[in-house]
Amino acid sequence: MPNLGPTELIIILVIVLAVFGAGRLPELGGAIGRGIRDFRKALREDEETGTEEQPQTQDVTS
């Protein structure tokens, strides 16, 4: 994964501002934060239950 320096982060921020506008940034940040929080919560719950989905295999015979 490439390292992002300050210049790249500023460029990304400018692009996000151009696409979404300054008024929607708090809303967008909140949605991203909720998504990350829900994802981490689901990972924690999966680790607590100890259940991992096993890949389903089908026996196909001709």
PDBQT receptor file of N, H, CA, C and O in Angstrom, charges set to zero:
ATOM      1  N   MET A   1       0.848  -1.169   0.000  1.00  0.00    +0.000 N 
ATOM      2  CA  MET A   1       0.000   0.000   0.000  1.00  0.00    +0.000 C 
ATOM      3  C   MET A   1       0.893   1.231   0.000  1.00  0.00    +0.000 C 
ATOM      4  O   MET A   1       1.831   1.322   0.792  1.00  0.00    +0.000 OA
ATOM      5  N   PRO A   2       0.609   2.165  -0.873  1.00  0.00    +0.000 N 
ATOM      6  CA  PRO A   2       1.478   3.342  -0.958  1.00  0.00    +0.000 C 
ATOM      7  C   PRO A   2       1.303   4.255   0.251  1.00  0.00    +0.000 C 
ATOM      8  O   PRO A   2       0.233   4.324   0.856  1.00  0.00    +0.000 OA
ATOM      9  N   ASN A   3       2.378   4.947   0.582  1.00  0.00    +0.000 N 
ATOM     10  H   ASN A   3       3.248   4.891   0.091  1.00  0.00    +0.000 HD
ATOM     11  CA  ASN A   3       2.331   5.910   1.674  1.00  0.00    +0.000 C 
ATOM     12  C   ASN A   3       1.743   7.212   1.159  1.00  0.00    +0.000 C 
ATOM     13  O   ASN A   3       2.090   7.661   0.067  1.00  0.00    +0.000 OA
ATOM     14  N   LEU A   4       0.858   7.819   1.933  1.00  0.00    +0.000 N 
ATOM     15  H   LEU A   4       0.576   7.454   2.820  1.00  0.00    +0.000 HD
ATOM     16  CA  LEU A   4       0.274   9.095   1.571  1.00  0.00    +0.000 C 
ATOM     17  C   LEU A   4       0.940  10.192   2.373  1.00  0.00    +0.000 C 
ATOM     18  O   LEU A   4       0.928  10.178   3.604  1.00  0.00    +0.000 OA
ATOM     19  N   GLY A   5       1.519  11.137   1.667  1.00  0.00    +0.000 N 
ATOM     20  H   GLY A   5       1.529  11.148   0.667  1.00  0.00    +0.000 HD
ATOM     21  CA  GLY A   5       2.138  12.272   2.322  1.00  0.00    +0.000 C 
ATOM     22  C   GLY A   5       1.158  13.417   2.439  1.00  0.00    +0.000 C 
ATOM     23  O   GLY A   5       0.009  13.300   2.012  1.00  0.00    +0.000 OA
ATOM     24  N   PRO A   6       1.600  14.528   3.017  1.00  0.00    +0.000 N 
ATOM     25  CA  PRO A   6       0.716  15.679   3.196  1.00  0.00    +0.000 C 
ATOM     26  C   PRO A   6       0.203  16.250   1.873  1.00  0.00    +0.000 C 
ATOM     27  O   PRO A   6      -0.938  16.704   1.793  1.00  0.00    +0.000 OA
ATOM     28  N   THR A   7       1.032  16.227   0.853  1.00  0.00    +0.000 N 
ATOM     29  H   THR A   7       1.959  15.858   0.918  1.00  0.00    +0.000 HD
ATOM     30  CA  THR A   7       0.607  16.763  -0.449  1.00  0.00    +0.000 C 
ATOM     31  C   THR A   7      -0.540  15.947  -1.028  1.00  0.00    +0.000 C 
ATOM     32  O   THR A   7      -1.517  16.503  -1.530  1.00  0.00    +0.000 OA
ATOM     33  N   GLU A   8      -0.416  14.640  -0.958  1.00  0.00    +0.000 N 
ATOM     34  H   GLU A   8       0.377  14.188  -0.550  1.00  0.00    +0.000 HD
ATOM     35  CA  GLU A   8      -1.473  13.778  -1.492  1.00  0.00    +0.000 C 
ATOM     36  C   GLU A   8      -2.772  13.944  -0.708  1.00  0.00    +0.000 C 
ATOM     37  O   GLU A   8      -3.856  13.961  -1.290  1.00  0.00    +0.000 OA
ATOM     38  N   LEU A   9      -2.658  14.067   0.617  1.00  0.00    +0.000 N 
ATOM     39  H   LEU A   9      -1.777  14.053   1.090  1.00  0.00    +0.000 HD
ATOM     40  CA  LEU A   9      -3.856  14.246   1.432  1.00  0.00    +0.000 C 
ATOM     41  C   LEU A   9      -4.564  15.562   1.108  1.00  0.00    +0.000 C 
ATOM     42  O   LEU A   9      -5.794  15.614   1.079  1.00  0.00    +0.000 OA
ATOM     43  N   ILE A  10      -3.801  16.615   0.866  1.00  0.00    +0.000 N 
ATOM     44  H   ILE A  10      -2.802  16.574   0.889  1.00  0.00    +0.000 HD
ATOM     45  CA  ILE A  10      -4.394  17.905   0.505  1.00  0.00    +0.000 C 
ATOM     46  C   ILE A  10      -5.106  17.803  -0.839  1.00  0.00    +0.000 C 
ATOM     47  O   ILE A  10      -6.200  18.342  -1.006  1.00  0.00    +0.000 OA
ATOM     48  N   ILE A  11      -4.495  17.118  -1.787  1.00  0.00    +0.000 N 
ATOM     49  H   ILE A  11      -3.607  16.680  -1.651  1.00  0.00    +0.000 HD
ATOM     50  CA  ILE A  11      -5.123  16.941  -3.106  1.00  0.00    +0.000 C 
ATOM     51  C   ILE A  11      -6.431  16.161  -2.967  1.00  0.00    +0.000 C 
ATOM     52  O   ILE A  11      -7.435  16.518  -3.583  1.00  0.00    +0.000 OA
ATOM     53  N   ILE A  12      -6.421  15.103  -2.164  1.00  0.00    +0.000 N 
ATOM     54  H   ILE A  12      -5.606  14.813  -1.664  1.00  0.00    +0.000 HD
ATOM     55  CA  ILE A  12      -7.642  14.317  -1.950  1.00  0.00    +0.000 C 
ATOM     56  C   ILE A  12      -8.716  15.175  -1.296  1.00  0.00    +0.000 C 
ATOM     57  O   ILE A  12      -9.882  15.098  -1.682  1.00  0.00    +0.000 OA
ATOM     58  N   LEU A  13      -8.345  15.992  -0.313  1.00  0.00    +0.000 N 
ATOM     59  H   LEU A  13      -7.398  16.055   0.001  1.00  0.00    +0.000 HD
ATOM     60  CA  LEU A  13      -9.307  16.863   0.362  1.00  0.00    +0.000 C 
ATOM     61  C   LEU A  13      -9.916  17.863  -0.613  1.00  0.00    +0.000 C 
ATOM     62  O   LEU A  13     -11.120  18.116  -0.558  1.00  0.00    +0.000 OA
ATOM     63  N   VAL A  14      -9.114  18.433  -1.499  1.00  0.00    +0.000 N 
ATOM     64  H   VAL A  14      -8.137  18.227  -1.544  1.00  0.00    +0.000 HD
ATOM     65  CA  VAL A  14      -9.625  19.384  -2.484  1.00  0.00    +0.000 C 
ATOM     66  C   VAL A  14     -10.608  18.701  -3.425  1.00  0.00    +0.000 C 
ATOM     67  O   VAL A  14     -11.642  19.277  -3.763  1.00  0.00    +0.000 OA
ATOM     68  N   ILE A  15     -10.303  17.497  -3.844  1.00  0.00    +0.000 N 
ATOM     69  H   ILE A  15      -9.463  17.028  -3.569  1.00  0.00    +0.000 HD
ATOM     70  CA  ILE A  15     -11.204  16.755  -4.739  1.00  0.00    +0.000 C 
ATOM     71  C   ILE A  15     -12.514  16.442  -4.021  1.00  0.00    +0.000 C 
ATOM     72  O   ILE A  15     -13.586  16.583  -4.609  1.00  0.00    +0.000 OA
ATOM     73  N   VAL A  16     -12.441  16.022  -2.767  1.00  0.00    +0.000 N 
ATOM     74  H   VAL A  16     -11.570  15.907  -2.290  1.00  0.00    +0.000 HD
ATOM     75  CA  VAL A  16     -13.654  15.727  -2.001  1.00  0.00    +0.000 C 
ATOM     76  C   VAL A  16     -14.499  16.984  -1.835  1.00  0.00    +0.000 C 
ATOM     77  O   VAL A  16     -15.722  16.932  -1.960  1.00  0.00    +0.000 OA
ATOM     78  N   LEU A  17     -13.851  18.118  -1.552  1.00  0.00    +0.000 N 
ATOM     79  H   LEU A  17     -12.857  18.161  -1.451  1.00  0.00    +0.000 HD
ATOM     80  CA  LEU A  17     -14.584  19.386  -1.439  1.00  0.00    +0.000 C 
ATOM     81  C   LEU A  17     -15.269  19.742  -2.751  1.00  0.00    +0.000 C 
ATOM     82  O   LEU A  17     -16.406  20.213  -2.745  1.00  0.00    +0.000 OA
ATOM     83  N   ALA A  18     -14.598  19.527  -3.869  1.00  0.00    +0.000 N 
ATOM     84  H   ALA A  18     -13.674  19.144  -3.874  1.00  0.00    +0.000 HD
ATOM     85  CA  ALA A  18     -15.178  19.850  -5.167  1.00  0.00    +0.000 C 
ATOM     86  C   ALA A  18     -16.363  18.953  -5.482  1.00  0.00    +0.000 C 
ATOM     87  O   ALA A  18     -17.345  19.407  -6.070  1.00  0.00    +0.000 OA
ATOM     88  N   VAL A  19     -16.284  17.693  -5.102  1.00  0.00    +0.000 N 
ATOM     89  H   VAL A  19     -15.487  17.324  -4.625  1.00  0.00    +0.000 HD
ATOM     90  CA  VAL A  19     -17.344  16.743  -5.437  1.00  0.00    +0.000 C 
ATOM     91  C   VAL A  19     -18.550  16.907  -4.509  1.00  0.00    +0.000 C 
ATOM     92  O   VAL A  19     -19.684  16.965  -4.983  1.00  0.00    +0.000 OA
ATOM     93  N   PHE A  20     -18.323  16.980  -3.208  1.00  0.00    +0.000 N 
ATOM     94  H   PHE A  20     -17.402  16.933  -2.823  1.00  0.00    +0.000 HD
ATOM     95  CA  PHE A  20     -19.422  16.973  -2.257  1.00  0.00    +0.000 C 
ATOM     96  C   PHE A  20     -19.804  18.357  -1.751  1.00  0.00    +0.000 C 
ATOM     97  O   PHE A  20     -20.945  18.555  -1.332  1.00  0.00    +0.000 OA
ATOM     98  N   GLY A  21     -18.902  19.304  -1.776  1.00  0.00    +0.000 N 
ATOM     99  H   GLY A  21     -17.976  19.144  -2.116  1.00  0.00    +0.000 HD
ATOM    100  CA  GLY A  21     -19.188  20.635  -1.252  1.00  0.00    +0.000 C 
ATOM    101  C   GLY A  21     -18.932  20.696   0.238  1.00  0.00    +0.000 C 
ATOM    102  O   GLY A  21     -18.971  19.679   0.931  1.00  0.00    +0.000 OA
ATOM    103  N   ALA A  22     -18.670  21.901   0.724  1.00  0.00    +0.000 N 
ATOM    104  H   ALA A  22     -18.639  22.726   0.161  1.00  0.00    +0.000 HD
ATOM    105  CA  ALA A  22     -18.310  22.084   2.128  1.00  0.00    +0.000 C 
ATOM    106  C   ALA A  22     -19.486  21.792   3.058  1.00  0.00    +0.000 C 
ATOM    107  O   ALA A  22     -19.276  21.358   4.191  1.00  0.00    +0.000 OA
ATOM    108  N   GLY A  23     -20.704  22.018   2.608  1.00  0.00    +0.000 N 
ATOM    109  H   GLY A  23     -20.875  22.371   1.688  1.00  0.00    +0.000 HD
ATOM    110  CA  GLY A  23     -21.869  21.813   3.461  1.00  0.00    +0.000 C 
ATOM    111  C   GLY A  23     -22.139  20.363   3.793  1.00  0.00    +0.000 C 
ATOM    112  O   GLY A  23     -22.716  20.063   4.839  1.00  0.00    +0.000 OA
ATOM    113  N   ARG A  24     -21.732  19.464   2.924  1.00  0.00    +0.000 N 
ATOM    114  H   ARG A  24     -21.264  19.708   2.074  1.00  0.00    +0.000 HD
ATOM    115  CA  ARG A  24     -22.029  18.040   3.143  1.00  0.00    +0.000 C 
ATOM    116  C   ARG A  24     -20.881  17.281   3.799  1.00  0.00    +0.000 C 
ATOM    117  O   ARG A  24     -21.024  16.097   4.103  1.00  0.00    +0.000 OA
ATOM    118  N   LEU A  25     -19.744  17.939   4.022  1.00  0.00    +0.000 N 
ATOM    119  H   LEU A  25     -19.627  18.901   3.775  1.00  0.00    +0.000 HD
ATOM    120  CA  LEU A  25     -18.606  17.234   4.615  1.00  0.00    +0.000 C 
ATOM    121  C   LEU A  25     -18.898  16.680   6.006  1.00  0.00    +0.000 C 
ATOM    122  O   LEU A  25     -18.532  15.535   6.272  1.00  0.00    +0.000 OA
ATOM    123  N   PRO A  26     -19.540  17.431   6.913  1.00  0.00    +0.000 N 
ATOM    124  CA  PRO A  26     -19.838  16.836   8.227  1.00  0.00    +0.000 C 
ATOM    125  C   PRO A  26     -20.744  15.608   8.123  1.00  0.00    +0.000 C 
ATOM    126  O   PRO A  26     -20.561  14.624   8.839  1.00  0.00    +0.000 OA
ATOM    127  N   GLU A  27     -21.708  15.682   7.232  1.00  0.00    +0.000 N 
ATOM    128  H   GLU A  27     -21.857  16.482   6.650  1.00  0.00    +0.000 HD
ATOM    129  CA  GLU A  27     -22.621  14.551   7.022  1.00  0.00    +0.000 C 
ATOM    130  C   GLU A  27     -21.853  13.345   6.479  1.00  0.00    +0.000 C 
ATOM    131  O   GLU A  27     -22.064  12.217   6.923  1.00  0.00    +0.000 OA
ATOM    132  N   LEU A  28     -20.973  13.586   5.528  1.00  0.00    +0.000 N 
ATOM    133  H   LEU A  28     -20.801  14.503   5.167  1.00  0.00    +0.000 HD
ATOM    134  CA  LEU A  28     -20.175  12.526   4.933  1.00  0.00    +0.000 C 
ATOM    135  C   LEU A  28     -19.233  11.912   5.963  1.00  0.00    +0.000 C 
ATOM    136  O   LEU A  28     -19.088  10.691   6.020  1.00  0.00    +0.000 OA
ATOM    137  N   GLY A  29     -18.591  12.751   6.779  1.00  0.00    +0.000 N 
ATOM    138  H   GLY A  29     -18.708  13.743   6.732  1.00  0.00    +0.000 HD
ATOM    139  CA  GLY A  29     -17.701  12.247   7.818  1.00  0.00    +0.000 C 
ATOM    140  C   GLY A  29     -18.438  11.406   8.838  1.00  0.00    +0.000 C 
ATOM    141  O   GLY A  29     -17.928  10.379   9.287  1.00  0.00    +0.000 OA
ATOM    142  N   GLY A  30     -19.641  11.837   9.210  1.00  0.00    +0.000 N 
ATOM    143  H   GLY A  30     -20.056  12.671   8.845  1.00  0.00    +0.000 HD
ATOM    144  CA  GLY A  30     -20.442  11.060  10.157  1.00  0.00    +0.000 C 
ATOM    145  C   GLY A  30     -20.830   9.712   9.593  1.00  0.00    +0.000 C 
ATOM    146  O   GLY A  30     -20.800   8.705  10.301  1.00  0.00    +0.000 OA
ATOM    147  N   ALA A  31     -21.193   9.683   8.319  1.00  0.00    +0.000 N 
ATOM    148  H   ALA A  31     -21.217  10.501   7.743  1.00  0.00    +0.000 HD
ATOM    149  CA  ALA A  31     -21.581   8.418   7.690  1.00  0.00    +0.000 C 
ATOM    150  C   ALA A  31     -20.394   7.461   7.620  1.00  0.00    +0.000 C 
ATOM    151  O   ALA A  31     -20.547   6.262   7.852  1.00  0.00    +0.000 OA
ATOM    152  N   ILE A  32     -19.221   7.985   7.302  1.00  0.00    +0.000 N 
ATOM    153  H   ILE A  32     -19.096   8.960   7.113  1.00  0.00    +0.000 HD
ATOM    154  CA  ILE A  32     -18.028   7.139   7.255  1.00  0.00    +0.000 C 
ATOM    155  C   ILE A  32     -17.705   6.611   8.654  1.00  0.00    +0.000 C 
ATOM    156  O   ILE A  32     -17.375   5.436   8.816  1.00  0.00    +0.000 OA
ATOM    157  N   GLY A  33     -17.800   7.473   9.653  1.00  0.00    +0.000 N 
ATOM    158  H   GLY A  33     -18.068   8.427   9.522  1.00  0.00    +0.000 HD
ATOM    159  CA  GLY A  33     -17.543   7.057  11.028  1.00  0.00    +0.000 C 
ATOM    160  C   GLY A  33     -18.500   5.981  11.501  1.00  0.00    +0.000 C 
ATOM    161  O   GLY A  33     -18.085   5.020  12.149  1.00  0.00    +0.000 OA
ATOM    162  N   ARG A  34     -19.793   6.136  11.180  1.00  0.00    +0.000 N 
ATOM    163  H   ARG A  34     -20.130   6.917  10.654  1.00  0.00    +0.000 HD
ATOM    164  CA  ARG A  34     -20.780   5.119  11.562  1.00  0.00    +0.000 C 
ATOM    165  C   ARG A  34     -20.492   3.800  10.859  1.00  0.00    +0.000 C 
ATOM    166  O   ARG A  34     -20.626   2.732  11.457  1.00  0.00    +0.000 OA
ATOM    167  N   GLY A  35     -20.100   3.872   9.603  1.00  0.00    +0.000 N 
ATOM    168  H   GLY A  35     -19.991   4.740   9.118  1.00  0.00    +0.000 HD
ATOM    169  CA  GLY A  35     -19.790   2.649   8.860  1.00  0.00    +0.000 C 
ATOM    170  C   GLY A  35     -18.611   1.905   9.454  1.00  0.00    +0.000 C 
ATOM    171  O   GLY A  35     -18.645   0.682   9.591  1.00  0.00    +0.000 OA
ATOM    172  N   ILE A  36     -17.559   2.648   9.809  1.00  0.00    +0.000 N 
ATOM    173  H   ILE A  36     -17.532   3.642   9.698  1.00  0.00    +0.000 HD
ATOM    174  CA  ILE A  36     -16.386   2.026  10.419  1.00  0.00    +0.000 C 
ATOM    175  C   ILE A  36     -16.742   1.432  11.776  1.00  0.00    +0.000 C 
ATOM    176  O   ILE A  36     -16.309   0.327  12.102  1.00  0.00    +0.000 OA
ATOM    177  N   ARG A  37     -17.524   2.155  12.567  1.00  0.00    +0.000 N 
ATOM    178  H   ARG A  37     -17.876   3.052  12.302  1.00  0.00    +0.000 HD
ATOM    179  CA  ARG A  37     -17.925   1.669  13.884  1.00  0.00    +0.000 C 
ATOM    180  C   ARG A  37     -18.755   0.386  13.763  1.00  0.00    +0.000 C 
ATOM    181  O   ARG A  37     -18.538  -0.565  14.514  1.00  0.00    +0.000 OA
ATOM    182  N   ASP A  38     -19.700   0.358  12.823  1.00  0.00    +0.000 N 
ATOM    183  H   ASP A  38     -19.876   1.130  12.213  1.00  0.00    +0.000 HD
ATOM    184  CA  ASP A  38     -20.521  -0.840  12.629  1.00  0.00    +0.000 C 
ATOM    185  C   ASP A  38     -19.681  -2.026  12.168  1.00  0.00    +0.000 C 
ATOM    186  O   ASP A  38     -19.911  -3.161  12.586  1.00  0.00    +0.000 OA
ATOM    187  N   PHE A  39     -18.708  -1.756  11.303  1.00  0.00    +0.000 N 
ATOM    188  H   PHE A  39     -18.521  -0.834  10.963  1.00  0.00    +0.000 HD
ATOM    189  CA  PHE A  39     -17.834  -2.811  10.803  1.00  0.00    +0.000 C 
ATOM    190  C   PHE A  39     -17.019  -3.411  11.946  1.00  0.00    +0.000 C 
ATOM    191  O   PHE A  39     -16.913  -4.632  12.061  1.00  0.00    +0.000 OA
ATOM    192  N   ARG A  40     -16.443  -2.552  12.793  1.00  0.00    +0.000 N 
ATOM    193  H   ARG A  40     -16.530  -1.560  12.700  1.00  0.00    +0.000 HD
ATOM    194  CA  ARG A  40     -15.655  -3.043  13.927  1.00  0.00    +0.000 C 
ATOM    195  C   ARG A  40     -16.528  -3.809  14.916  1.00  0.00    +0.000 C 
ATOM    196  O   ARG A  40     -16.097  -4.813  15.482  1.00  0.00    +0.000 OA
ATOM    197  N   LYS A  41     -17.753  -3.335  15.121  1.00  0.00    +0.000 N 
ATOM    198  H   LYS A  41     -18.103  -2.519  14.661  1.00  0.00    +0.000 HD
ATOM    199  CA  LYS A  41     -18.675  -4.021  16.027  1.00  0.00    +0.000 C 
ATOM    200  C   LYS A  41     -18.990  -5.426  15.499  1.00  0.00    +0.000 C 
ATOM    201  O   LYS A  41     -19.031  -6.387  16.267  1.00  0.00    +0.000 OA
ATOM    202  N   ALA A  42     -19.209  -5.535  14.197  1.00  0.00    +0.000 N 
ATOM    203  H   ALA A  42     -19.175  -4.754  13.573  1.00  0.00    +0.000 HD
ATOM    204  CA  ALA A  42     -19.494  -6.841  13.605  1.00  0.00    +0.000 C 
ATOM    205  C   ALA A  42     -18.288  -7.769  13.724  1.00  0.00    +0.000 C 
ATOM    206  O   ALA A  42     -18.450  -8.963  13.976  1.00  0.00    +0.000 OA
ATOM    207  N   LEU A  43     -17.085  -7.234  13.547  1.00  0.00    +0.000 N 
ATOM    208  H   LEU A  43     -16.954  -6.264  13.343  1.00  0.00    +0.000 HD
ATOM    209  CA  LEU A  43     -15.890  -8.060  13.701  1.00  0.00    +0.000 C 
ATOM    210  C   LEU A  43     -15.747  -8.562  15.134  1.00  0.00    +0.000 C 
ATOM    211  O   LEU A  43     -15.421  -9.726  15.366  1.00  0.00    +0.000 OA
ATOM    212  N   ARG A  44     -15.995  -7.670  16.091  1.00  0.00    +0.000 N 
ATOM    213  H   ARG A  44     -16.260  -6.725  15.902  1.00  0.00    +0.000 HD
ATOM    214  CA  ARG A  44     -15.916  -8.068  17.501  1.00  0.00    +0.000 C 
ATOM    215  C   ARG A  44     -16.928  -9.150  17.824  1.00  0.00    +0.000 C 
ATOM    216  O   ARG A  44     -16.598 -10.123  18.501  1.00  0.00    +0.000 OA
ATOM    217  N   GLU A  45     -18.161  -8.993  17.347  1.00  0.00    +0.000 N 
ATOM    218  H   GLU A  45     -18.429  -8.201  16.797  1.00  0.00    +0.000 HD
ATOM    219  CA  GLU A  45     -19.200  -9.986  17.606  1.00  0.00    +0.000 C 
ATOM    220  C   GLU A  45     -18.837 -11.329  16.986  1.00  0.00    +0.000 C 
ATOM    221  O   GLU A  45     -19.092 -12.378  17.577  1.00  0.00    +0.000 OA
ATOM    222  N   ASP A  46     -18.243 -11.296  15.800  1.00  0.00    +0.000 N 
ATOM    223  H   ASP A  46     -18.036 -10.443  15.321  1.00  0.00    +0.000 HD
ATOM    224  CA  ASP A  46     -17.847 -12.539  15.142  1.00  0.00    +0.000 C 
ATOM    225  C   ASP A  46     -16.733 -13.225  15.923  1.00  0.00    +0.000 C 
ATOM    226  O   ASP A  46     -16.728 -14.450  16.046  1.00  0.00    +0.000 OA
ATOM    227  N   GLU A  47     -15.786 -12.443  16.455  1.00  0.00    +0.000 N 
ATOM    228  H   GLU A  47     -15.791 -11.449  16.355  1.00  0.00    +0.000 HD
ATOM    229  CA  GLU A  47     -14.705 -13.028  17.242  1.00  0.00    +0.000 C 
ATOM    230  C   GLU A  47     -15.235 -13.609  18.552  1.00  0.00    +0.000 C 
ATOM    231  O   GLU A  47     -14.749 -14.645  19.006  1.00  0.00    +0.000 OA
ATOM    232  N   GLU A  48     -16.220 -12.958  19.161  1.00  0.00    +0.000 N 
ATOM    233  H   GLU A  48     -16.614 -12.116  18.792  1.00  0.00    +0.000 HD
ATOM    234  CA  GLU A  48     -16.767 -13.442  20.430  1.00  0.00    +0.000 C 
ATOM    235  C   GLU A  48     -17.514 -14.754  20.248  1.00  0.00    +0.000 C 
ATOM    236  O   GLU A  48     -17.424 -15.644  21.093  1.00  0.00    +0.000 OA
ATOM    237  N   THR A  49     -18.248 -14.877  19.155  1.00  0.00    +0.000 N 
ATOM    238  H   THR A  49     -18.321 -14.154  18.468  1.00  0.00    +0.000 HD
ATOM    239  CA  THR A  49     -19.008 -16.104  18.937  1.00  0.00    +0.000 C 
ATOM    240  C   THR A  49     -18.103 -17.230  18.456  1.00  0.00    +0.000 C 
ATOM    241  O   THR A  49     -18.420 -18.405  18.641  1.00  0.00    +0.000 OA
ATOM    242  N   GLY A  50     -16.990 -16.882  17.847  1.00  0.00    +0.000 N 
ATOM    243  H   GLY A  50     -16.732 -15.928  17.697  1.00  0.00    +0.000 HD
ATOM    244  CA  GLY A  50     -16.049 -17.895  17.391  1.00  0.00    +0.000 C 
ATOM    245  C   GLY A  50     -16.517 -18.635  16.167  1.00  0.00    +0.000 C 
ATOM    246  O   GLY A  50     -15.965 -19.681  15.824  1.00  0.00    +0.000 OA
ATOM    247  N   THR A  51     -17.514 -18.116  15.509  1.00  0.00    +0.000 N 
ATOM    248  H   THR A  51     -17.962 -17.266  15.788  1.00  0.00    +0.000 HD
ATOM    249  CA  THR A  51     -18.005 -18.789  14.314  1.00  0.00    +0.000 C 
ATOM    250  C   THR A  51     -17.433 -18.111  13.087  1.00  0.00    +0.000 C 
ATOM    251  O   THR A  51     -17.529 -16.898  12.904  1.00  0.00    +0.000 OA
ATOM    252  N   GLU A  52     -16.849 -18.925  12.278  1.00  0.00    +0.000 N 
ATOM    253  H   GLU A  52     -16.770 -19.911  12.427  1.00  0.00    +0.000 HD
ATOM    254  CA  GLU A  52     -16.361 -18.439  10.999  1.00  0.00    +0.000 C 
ATOM    255  C   GLU A  52     -17.088 -19.209   9.916  1.00  0.00    +0.000 C 
ATOM    256  O   GLU A  52     -17.310 -20.415  10.026  1.00  0.00    +0.000 OA
ATOM    257  N   GLU A  53     -17.445 -18.506   8.892  1.00  0.00    +0.000 N 
ATOM    258  H   GLU A  53     -17.265 -17.527   8.803  1.00  0.00    +0.000 HD
ATOM    259  CA  GLU A  53     -18.133 -19.178   7.802  1.00  0.00    +0.000 C 
ATOM    260  C   GLU A  53     -17.150 -20.051   7.052  1.00  0.00    +0.000 C 
ATOM    261  O   GLU A  53     -16.076 -19.609   6.646  1.00  0.00    +0.000 OA
ATOM    262  N   GLN A  54     -17.539 -21.291   6.880  1.00  0.00    +0.000 N 
ATOM    263  H   GLN A  54     -18.412 -21.650   7.210  1.00  0.00    +0.000 HD
ATOM    264  CA  GLN A  54     -16.726 -22.210   6.114  1.00  0.00    +0.000 C 
ATOM    265  C   GLN A  54     -17.182 -22.144   4.663  1.00  0.00    +0.000 C 
ATOM    266  O   GLN A  54     -18.378 -22.033   4.394  1.00  0.00    +0.000 OA
ATOM    267  N   PRO A  55     -16.259 -22.211   3.747  1.00  0.00    +0.000 N 
ATOM    268  CA  PRO A  55     -16.658 -22.168   2.348  1.00  0.00    +0.000 C 
ATOM    269  C   PRO A  55     -17.553 -23.348   2.001  1.00  0.00    +0.000 C 
ATOM    270  O   PRO A  55     -17.278 -24.484   2.386  1.00  0.00    +0.000 OA
ATOM    271  N   GLN A  56     -18.599 -23.074   1.290  1.00  0.00    +0.000 N 
ATOM    272  H   GLN A  56     -18.822 -22.150   0.978  1.00  0.00    +0.000 HD
ATOM    273  CA  GLN A  56     -19.532 -24.105   0.881  1.00  0.00    +0.000 C 
ATOM    274  C   GLN A  56     -18.982 -24.796  -0.368  1.00  0.00    +0.000 C 
ATOM    275  O   GLN A  56     -18.639 -24.140  -1.351  1.00  0.00    +0.000 OA
ATOM    276  N   THR A  57     -18.904 -26.088  -0.317  1.00  0.00    +0.000 N 
ATOM    277  H   THR A  57     -19.182 -26.622   0.482  1.00  0.00    +0.000 HD
ATOM    278  CA  THR A  57     -18.461 -26.848  -1.481  1.00  0.00    +0.000 C 
ATOM    279  C   THR A  57     -19.588 -27.766  -1.913  1.00  0.00    +0.000 C 
ATOM    280  O   THR A  57     -20.330 -28.309  -1.094  1.00  0.00    +0.000 OA
ATOM    281  N   GLN A  58     -19.688 -27.917  -3.179  1.00  0.00    +0.000 N 
ATOM    282  H   GLN A  58     -19.085 -27.476  -3.843  1.00  0.00    +0.000 HD
ATOM    283  CA  GLN A  58     -20.720 -28.791  -3.721  1.00  0.00    +0.000 C 
ATOM    284  C   GLN A  58     -20.047 -29.973  -4.394  1.00  0.00    +0.000 C 
ATOM    285  O   GLN A  58     -19.035 -29.831  -5.080  1.00  0.00    +0.000 OA
ATOM    286  N   ASP A  59     -20.625 -31.123  -4.187  1.00  0.00    +0.000 N 
ATOM    287  H   ASP A  59     -21.448 -31.239  -3.630  1.00  0.00    +0.000 HD
ATOM    288  CA  ASP A  59     -20.108 -32.321  -4.833  1.00  0.00    +0.000 C 
ATOM    289  C   ASP A  59     -20.807 -32.452  -6.181  1.00  0.00    +0.000 C 
ATOM    290  O   ASP A  59     -21.984 -32.802  -6.268  1.00  0.00    +0.000 OA
ATOM    291  N   VAL A  60     -20.055 -32.164  -7.207  1.00  0.00    +0.000 N 
ATOM    292  H   VAL A  60     -19.099 -31.880  -7.137  1.00  0.00    +0.000 HD
ATOM    293  CA  VAL A  60     -20.623 -32.214  -8.554  1.00  0.00    +0.000 C 
ATOM    294  C   VAL A  60     -20.038 -33.433  -9.250  1.00  0.00    +0.000 C 
ATOM    295  O   VAL A  60     -18.840 -33.498  -9.528  1.00  0.00    +0.000 OA
ATOM    296  N   THR A  61     -20.895 -34.382  -9.519  1.00  0.00    +0.000 N 
ATOM    297  H   THR A  61     -21.868 -34.329  -9.292  1.00  0.00    +0.000 HD
ATOM    298  CA  THR A  61     -20.448 -35.572 -10.218  1.00  0.00    +0.000 C 
ATOM    299  C   THR A  61     -21.215 -35.707 -11.517  1.00  0.00    +0.000 C 
ATOM    300  O   THR A  61     -22.413 -35.433 -11.588  1.00  0.00    +0.000 OA
ATOM    301  N   SER A  62     -20.512 -36.128 -12.521  1.00  0.00    +0.000 N 
ATOM    302  H   SER A  62     -19.539 -36.350 -12.464  1.00  0.00    +0.000 HD
ATOM    303  CA  SER A  62     -21.163 -36.280 -13.832  1.00  0.00    +0.000 C 
ATOM    304  C   SER A  62     -21.346 -37.721 -14.172  1.00  0.00    +0.000 C 
ATOM    305  O   SER A  62     -21.876 -38.043 -15.235  1.00  0.00    +0.000 OA
TER     306      SER A  62
